[in-house]
Each structure stands twice: as structure tokens, then as C-alpha cells.
């Protein structure tokens, strides 16, 4: 995986170090992973994009081999604002002041916040299989609360979810990925081994819980303060036909409420588009990157 890519550790913010891979040449693209994974989830897309772009695949703070600080009382060090600031600092350190950002799941939420907080940095935004965080909480119903129960479980005060997940992290990780993917999804064995290695670290389990605690608290505060603001850069939203987002929401309409210009569609996939449907996802992303405006 990631042939020709270089591995680096780069300073984020507040003393956090971000682990990443970088490869290719050309206009920069930042790829941000989701829960419960790490940057390896891009292994089926990054090499293709690196043919004509400089591609940066980064571990969010708290995930993979990036720093995992203990959570604060108000969870602000795992807010999407803090995570976005990390990535802008990293891209600047790499020499990129303006770039495309593509985010899946939690990475998509970081990317959304980044486009609001750093509009001069984000030239184009791609969000994969999510609807906006504020929308999810405001419109929670039975289908979402059962299908995505982990949003409420992981947000419980420490150390309840940490201890329960820590009792058998392999079971939790593989079960969740199985529930979210399409029935015929096949994940690369090397990638799965890396997810398990990272997720088995108690510090990662704690950090990922803090990510969700932030989503239910300080992230909502930030979102509510920005309810009247829209992402101004061109935006693409893609989601899986076999996922809960497609079954529960008009995904594109939720992003029209948040973005000045957005297009998108469902692809033949479960939740994990970059691994379940890399060719179709790449096709849509490349068409978007080549579009004017």
C-alpha cells in the first residue's frame, strides 16, 4: 500500500504531532479518514490521485499514530475546530496554503469545519457519507438513534465507553465496520490489521470517545454560532446507497442548507466509499476536481 509515498510526522497545534503519508506532485489534496479507522483507509484512492496531485493522507489527532492528548473538561481539544486547525497547520508546514480537502465520516466533519474557519485555505470540499453534525442532532429519530447508537454511547462520560470497548476492541471494531458496510464489502487484510493495531491502543479508544463527546457539546456550540454561514467553496457530497444516510436523509438537501454551491449523488456502496467503491468514488471526485467554478 502507498507505494512511492513518504511517511512523516508534522507539528499540528497545541503540541500535537500529526502522522501522515505524502506522495505525488501537483496541486495538493488533503485526505481525512473517519471512525474507527486511520489514514490507511485511502489506500485504494490515494495512489491514483497522486498521479497528478500531491496527496496528503493524515491521521486525525487521537487516531492512528498521531498524538492522543487526554480529553479536557469541555472536550475542546477534540473539537472539529481544533482538528481542523491541526490540518491547516500541517498543510502550511508542508508548503501548501490552499488545497482541496476530502473527508470521510469524522474527517468530513473536520473538513466542513475547516471550510468555515479557514475559507482562504480550502479551495474545494468533498464530504463522504455524512450529513452535517448539527442536522443529525436536530433531526434525530428512531432510525438514526438505533443505527448510529454509537454517537450516544461514545459520548457518555469517561470511562464507561472506554472500559467497555477496551474489553474487546477487535470485536467492537470489526462489528461496527461490518454493520456499516454493504453485505458484500471486502476490506484489505493489511488495512484491517492496521486499523486493529491502532484501535487496540487505550489512548486511541479514549481519544475517539472524546471526538464524539465534542460532537455532542462544543461542536454543536460552534455549529449553532454559524447557522447562518455557508461554505463558499465548491462542494461535492457523495454517500452510499446501502448506508443509513441514504435511507434516512435527503443527503444532498442537507448540504444545500450549508453550502453555497454543492452537487452530489449516491454511489453503489455502504458507508466506506473509498474502500467499497473506490473506482466510482474516484470518477466522481476527478470530475469534480476538473469542473470549473
N, C-alpha and C positions, 0 to 999 in steps of 0.2 A: 504493500500500500504506500501511496505518496512517493513513488519513485521520482527522484530529482528534487524533492522538497528538502529544505533545511529546517532543522529544529532549533528554536531559540526560546530564551526566557527574557522577557522585556518588562520594564517597570510600568505598572499601571498608576493608580493613585493611592494615597494613604499608606504607602509602604507595601502595597500588594504587587506581586510578580505574576505576570501572565505568561503561561506556556502556550507556544504556538508552532505551527509549521508555515513556511513561506516558500512559494515556488512560482516559476513562470516569469513573464515580463509583459509590460504593457500597463494599461490603466488598472488601478487597484480595485480589488473586490475583497471585502471582509465577510467571512462566513462564520455565523454564530449558531452553535448547537442548542439542543433542548434537553429536557429532563427525560430519563435519568442517564444521559449519555455524556460524551465529551466530543472534542473536535474530530475524532476518528469517524464520526457519522458521515462526513463529507467525502469519504474515500472513493465513492463511485462518481462523484461530480467534479471534485477539485482538479484532477489531472486534465480533464477535458477543458475546463475553464482556463487552466494555466497555459494552454496553447497560445492564447493571445491576451492574457491578463496576468498581472501579478496577483496571486491568490494568497490570502492570509486566513488560515484556519486556526481559531483561537479557542482555548478553554476559558469559559467564564470564571470569574472569581468564585471559589468554592467548589469548582468541578475539575475533573481531570487532574492535571499536575500543576494547576495554578494555585496561588495561595488560598488558604482556607481560614480566615480570621474567625474568632469566636463572635457570635452574634451580640449586638448591643441591645439595650433595653427597648428601644423603639425600632429595632431591626433596620436602621437606616443604612448600615454598611452592606446590606444585601438588597437595597432598593434598586430598581431598574435604572434610576438616575446615577447611582454610584457605579453600577456595572457598565453603563454607557460611557461614563467619564473615563473608566479604565481603558476602554477600547479606543476612544478618541486619543487618549494619551499614547497608547501603544502605536496606533497608526501614525501619529505625528513623529514619534521616535523612529519609526521605520522610514520616515521621509514623505508620508502621504497626508496632506492637509484636506484633500477632498477624495471621496471614494464611494463606491456602491456598497451597500450592506444588505446581506441576505440572511435572514434569521428564521430558524425553525423553532416552534414551541417557545420555550423560555427565551431563546435567542431572538425570536421575533418580537417579544415584548421589550427586550433590551433595545432592539433596533428601532421600534416605534418610539420609545422614549428618546433615543439618540436623535432621531429626525426632528423631534420637537425641541430638544435642548440645544442641539448643535446643527441648526439648519444650514449653516455655511459649509459643514463638513460632509453631509450626506447628499450625494448627487442623485441617487435613485435608491428606492427602498423595495425590498421583496420580503413578504411575510408568508410563512408556510404553515398551514393548518392551524390557524388561530383566529379568534375574533378578539377585539380589544378587551383588555382586562376589566375596565370599568363596565363595559357592556355585559360581560359574563356575570359579574356580581349583581348588577342592576336587574338582570333578566333571568336570574337563576330559577330553574324549575325542576320538576321531578327527574326528567331525563338527564339533565346536566348533573344534578347533585348525586345521582346514583352512578352514572357513567364516569364522572370525574370526581368521585368521592375523595380522592387523594388531595384535592385542593383544600378540603376542610380538615382532613386527617393530619396532613403535614403542617398545617397552620396551628395545631394545638400547642400549648406551652411545652417547652422543653422540661424534662427529657422523654416525655411519653412516646412520641413517634420515633425518636432516635432509638430508644431501647427496643421497641417492637420490631423495627426494621433491622436493627443490629443483630437480633437473634437469628436471622436467616436472610442476609442481604441478597444472596443469589436467588432465592425463591421469590423475593419481592420484585427484584429487577426483571427477571425473566417472565414472571406472571404479568406484570404491568405491560411489558413490551408485547407480549402475546395478546393481551386484551385489546390493545390499541391498533395493532397491525391487521391487515387483511388476512383471511384464513390461509391463503397460500403464500404468505410472505416468507422469504428465506433470507436470513441475516448471515453475513460473512462470519465464519467461526473466529477468525483473528480479531475482528471488530468486537464481537461479543465477549471474547476473553479480555479485551482491553476495558470494555465497559464494566465488567465484573471486577477487574483489578482495582479500578478507580472507585467504584461504588462500594467496595468492601471496606474502605477506609472510614472509620468512625467520624473523622473530621469532614469527609465528604457528605456523609449522611446528615450530620448536623447542619452543614452549610446549605444543603439543598432544602432542608426544612426551613431554615432562615429565609431562603428565597421565597418560599410560599407564605411564611409569616409576613414578610414585607409586602407581598402582593395583597394580602388581606388588610393591611394597615396603611403604612406610609405611602405605598404606591397609589392607593386609592386617593389619599390626600393630594398627591401630586396630580393625578388624573382629574380630580374634581376642580382643582385650580385652573386646569387647562381645557375645560369642557368646551369653551368657545373657540379654541385654537385648532387649526388643521395642519396636517403635514402638507408642506407646499411642494415637495419634490415629487416627480412621477413615481407612482407606487403600483406594484403588482401583488395581488393576493392569489395564492394557489392553495387548494385544500383537497383532501382525499374523499373520493366518492363513497368509500366504505368506512369513513370515520364519523364520530359523533358531531363534529362541527357541521358537516353536510346534512346530517339528519335532523339537527336541532335548530339551526340558524340559517337565515339568508346571509351567508358569509360576505358576499360582495356588498350587500346593502349596509352591513355594519361598518365596513371600511369606507364606504361613500360618506358616512356620517363623520369620519375622522380625517379624510384626505381630500385635498383639492382636486387631484386627478388620480383615479385608480381604475384599473382593469383587472380581470381575473377570471378563473374558471376552476371547476373541479377536475381532478385527474384520476386516472384509474389506479387507486392506491388506498391504503389505510393511512394511519397517522404519519408514518415515517417516509415521506415522499422521496427524500434524497437516496434512500436505500431500497425502497419498494418499487419506485417508478423513476429511476434516475434519468432514463432517456427522454421520457415525456417532460419531466421537470426541466431538464436541460434545454429542450426545444423551446419551451415557453420562456425560460429565463433569457436565452440567447435572442429570441425575437424581441423581448422587452428591452434588452440592452442595446439592440440595434435600432430601436424606434426613435424617431425624432421627438423633441419636446422634453 
